Amino acid sequence: VTGSGVASPQQYDVEYLTPISVGTPPLVLNLNLDTGSSDLWVFSSELPPSEINGQTVYDPTKSTSAKKLEGATWEIEYGDGSSSEGDVYIDSVAIGDLTVTAQAVQAAKNVSAEFTADTHDDGLLGLAFNTINTVQPTRQKTFYDNAQSILDAPVFTADLKDDAPGHYNFGYIDSSAYTGNISYLPVDSSQGFWMFTSPGYAISKGGYKITEMKGIADTGTTLLLLPTSVVLAYYKQVDGARYEGTQGGYIFACSATLPDFVFAVGNNARITVPGKYINYAPTDSSGTTCFGGIQKDIGIGFSIFGDVALKAAFVVFDGPNQQLGWAAK
Ligand SMILES: CCNC(=O)c1c(-c2ccccc2)csc1NC(=O)CNCCc1c[nH]c2ccccc12
């Protein structure tokens, strides 16, 4: 079996949403497929109405295939301070032609203001390792865990695009979606993430710099968060760029020319993030000052290769072989 879902970018490619069917009769929810977390949680009829703002909600009492997982609860907090919590149902979940009949669907009873404000996002579908699933007393498997045994190949791929729809594919590698070869790196899943080490980088005019960057492939984080030394070297090549504390990061004139950022994948493969992707978005409505798509990874403990980087590549997530494949496109 294979499955494919379109990944549609929201404004400024802040996140990508994919239509997923949940329950019987199938309810279509637009979820954020998130390789940086492992909970599948959805807006639900159990939320106070004040916390719902246009989202489609899952009502387990309306799904003939929903079964409550008695006594199970969950609560998650993300690094940006957003959070959600609730209880758990076992129900059918499908992405395209791929259906998992007994998937833990975490129904939200409370969500933080950031999620309420995100009117098009009906929840998250975690694709990291289940060791960081937050369901208590028994952690639950991810959609990918449950799908593996029926997939033609036990992999999924992310093909995100700049301001255009891309795809998440399950069970196959679409050879027409990338150029050249796929370079595979070993994954360290000990912290529950798709963690890998890039041996070095280059910034347009500068030469190649050997410096290990240990990071995660994270479709749920918007920006490319890198070590301070790398970020300083990058913005040194952007005239007028400066760190603005009140904005929480590096800003520059929207008219600035931004160099490409190249990171190594293994010793002889490279992924080039075009400078255009690193001019992330205007900081205000005047559109004179823009916010950088590369920012510091301070306080996280590792780098985060978020959407700004991932949309420059075709990425293969291979759980059984604990490896990540990278290709240009
Ligand atoms: C800013 C989002 N990223 C993180 O917090 C994060 C961190 C992290 C930890 C500490 C400080 C900063 C970041 C490590 S792994 C990691 N990745 C994830 O947590 C991936 N899931 C993000 C889901 C998410 C959080 N806020 C949203 C707002 C809209 C859509 C999705 C989200």
The ligand as an ORCA input file, in Angstrom:
! r2SCAN-3c Opt
* xyz 0 1
  C       8.840     26.349     17.207
  C       8.482     24.961     16.968
  N       9.599     24.057     17.230
  C       9.895     23.655     18.484
  O       9.325     24.083     19.457
  C      10.940     22.626     18.633
  C      12.044     22.677     19.530
  C      12.379     23.827     20.371
  C      12.695     23.609     21.705
  C      13.061     24.703     22.488
  C      13.083     25.994     21.929
  C      12.747     26.198     20.584
  C      12.388     25.110     19.794
  C      12.827     21.555     19.505
  S      12.177     20.438     18.401
  C      10.909     21.458     17.914
  N      10.036     21.082     16.930
  C       8.709     20.980     17.168
  O       8.182     21.168     18.218
  C       7.903     20.617     15.968
  N       6.495     20.862     16.210
  C       6.102     22.297     16.213
  C       4.601     22.383     16.332
  C       4.185     23.793     16.496
  C       4.500     24.615     17.552
  N       3.887     25.846     17.389
  C       3.201     25.797     16.213
  C       2.446     26.804     15.599
  C       1.840     26.473     14.386
  C       1.990     25.223     13.822
  C       2.762     24.240     14.436
  C       3.350     24.536     15.634
*
